[in-house]
Amino acid sequence: MTPGSEAPTRGWFITIEGPEGSGKTTQAARLLAYLDGLGTRAIGTREPGGTALGERIRDLLLEIAERAHDPLADALLFNAARRQLVEEVIRPALLAGTTVVCARFADSTLAYQGHGSGLPLDDLRALERVATGGLRPDLTILLDLPPEVGLRRKAPDDRTRFELAFDLDFHRRVRDGFVALAAAEPDRFAVVDAASGVGAVWGAVRGAVDRLLASPGAGGEPERAGERIQR
């Protein structure tokens, strides 16, 4: 398949990950506009959120709290929102042949609550399997940059509990966690230097997506990327 040709029978699932301030929202919007220009049916969503229930959980997770959250409680809440998003939005869209672009997905829980807060990765992966039913992205774009840079990019009114209640060492562990996840699955991840200019970042994102669209698995086969969508 080449850019602009017919969409696969099952839509592509593309996630955009990265530390705070890496530009996920900006690049997701550009990607959706690009896919639209190619004639590819696509929708965008985010984690946590994307559904009425997910947005309520998002408020709980991101608002400033009087007491620190237990990391496992955070992980359970993220996965509850994830489950609703998969069942209500992502899976139906993919089965209808629509590509889904999601800002953050399960890798964020592994990076933040796993590498950042120290929860066992095996436990988090077990929660992920329950929440997603085995659904995994076809492509994950990791916007990588030092946390010092990303945190400086955040406007004061755009800072959540994760910017205000966690120290720099936590964010460094999160960034290292994302890098480790990408190194373990190089066929799924495309790592982009998010410290470069917005145009350069977009060029790298577009290149990764073009490679996905042109890949041999673009005919809608059910086993394109790990365990796929179950009807």
N, C-alpha and C positions, 0 to 999 in steps of 0.2 A: 504494500500500500504506500502511496506517496501523498504528501500533504495536499489536501483538496479533493482527494478521491473519496469514495463512499465510506461511511463510518462502519466499523466492525459490527457484526450481529450483536455482540455484547459491548457496551461502551467501555472505554478505557477509564481506569481509576488512577488519577494523578494526585499525589499529595505534595504539599510544600511545607517543609520543616525548617527549623532553625532557632537559634537563641533569640532573646528579646531584641527588638530593633533591627532585625535582619532584613526587613522589607517584604515579608510574606504577603501582606495584604496588597501592596502595590504590584508585585509580580503576578499574583493570582488574577487581579483585574486585567493586567496586560495579556495574560495567557487566555483568558476567556474571550477578550476582544479578538485575539489572533485566531483562535479556533473558530469563532463566528465568521471571520473573514475567509477561512478555508471552507466554509460550508459544513463544518462539523457541529452537530448538535451537542451542546455542552451546558452544564449548570455549575454554579459555584456554591460552596458552603464552607462552614468553619467549625472548629472544635475549640472549646466546648460551645455548643449552640446549634443553630441550624433547624431547630424544631422549637415548638412552644415550651416543652419540658426542658430541652437542652439549654434554652436561653435563661430559664429560671435557675437551673443548676449553675450556669455560667456566672450569674450574679453572686451566688453563694461562694463560688470558688475564687473569684477575682476581687471581690470587695474587701476593703480593709477590715480585719477582724480584731476584736479585743484580745483574743488568745490565739496562739499558734495552732494551726490545724495539725492533727495527727497525719503523717504522710500516707498511711494506709487509707484513712478516711478520704483524703484527696484522691487517691487512686481509684477508690470505689465510686466516688462521685463522677470522676472523668469517664469511667467505664459505663456508668449508668447513662450519662448523656450520649456516649458513643453508641451504645446499644440502640437507643431511640433513633439516632441519626441514621444508622445503618438500615434499620428496618423501615423507617418512615420515608427516607429520602434516597440514600445511596443505592441500596440494592434494587429498589424498583426502577430507578433511573438507568442503572447499568443493564438490567434485563430488557429495558425498552430500547437499548442501543444508544443511550445518551452518555457522553463522556462526563465524568464528575471531577471537578477540581476542588480539593479540600485543603484549606489552610489549617494545618496540624491534623494529626491522626494518632494512632497508637504509639508511634515512635516517640512522641513527646512525653508520654507517660513513662516509657522506659528511661528517657534521658533525665526528666525532672525528678520523678519520684524514685526511680532506680538509681541512676548514677549520681543525681544531685542529692537526694535525701537518704540513700543507702538501703532502700528496700530490695530484697532479693529479686533479681531479674527473672528467675524461673517462676516465681509467684506472680509477677506482673504479666508474664507471657501467658500463664494459665488464665488469668482474668481476661486478658485480651481475646483469647480463643473463645471464651464464653460470650463476651460482649459482641464480637464481630462474626461469630459463626464460621471462623476460618477465613473471612474475606481479607485479602491483603492488596496493597496497591500494585499496579503494574509498573509505575514509576514514582520514585520519591526524589524530589529535588531538595537538596539540603543547601540552604543559604548560610554559608559558614562565615563567621567573623568573630574577632575577639570580643568578649563580653563588655570590656571597657568601652569599646566603640559603640556597640549596640545600645548600652544603657544611656550613653550620652545623647543618642538620637531620640530618645523618648521624650516627648513634650510633657511638662508637669501634669497636665490634665489627662494624659494618656497612660499614666503609671498605675499599675494594679498592685495587688498584694505581692505578686511575685517580684516586682521591681523594688518595692518599699520594705518588705519584711524579710528578704533573703540577702545575705552578704555576697560580696564579689567572689569569694571562694566557691560558694554554691553555684553561681553562674558559670564559673570556670569548669566545674565538674560537669555541669549540664552540657557545655560546649564540647568537652572531651568525650562525653557520652555519645553525643550525636556523631562525632567523628569515628568513634569505635563501632557504632552501629553501621555506618556507611562502609567501613573497611571490611566488616563481616559479610556484607551483601552487596558487592560491587556491581552485580548485574541489575539490581533494583535501584540503587542510588546513583544520582548524578550530583556531585559536589561542586558548588559554585562559590567563587570568592565574592562574598557580599560586601566586602570592604571597598571594592572598586566602584566606578560610577554606575548610576542607574542604567544607562544605556548598555554598558558592558555586561552588567548582570543579566539584563533582559536578553542580550544576544546569546549568552550561555544557556539560559533557560529555554529559549526558543530552539536552540540546537539540540538540546536533550529531548525535547518534545518531538521535533522533526524525526529524530532517530527512532523514537517509539512508533510514530505513525508509519514509518517506512519498514518496520521490523517484520520478519516472516510470520509472526503470530497474529497479524492484523486481519485474519479472516474470521475471527469470532470463535476460535477453538476454545473449549471450556477449561483447558488447563494452561492458559497462557502464563499465569504468574502465581505459582503455588496453588493452594486450595482456592477454588474459584466460587462463583456464585451458586448457591443452591436454590432451586425453585421451591 
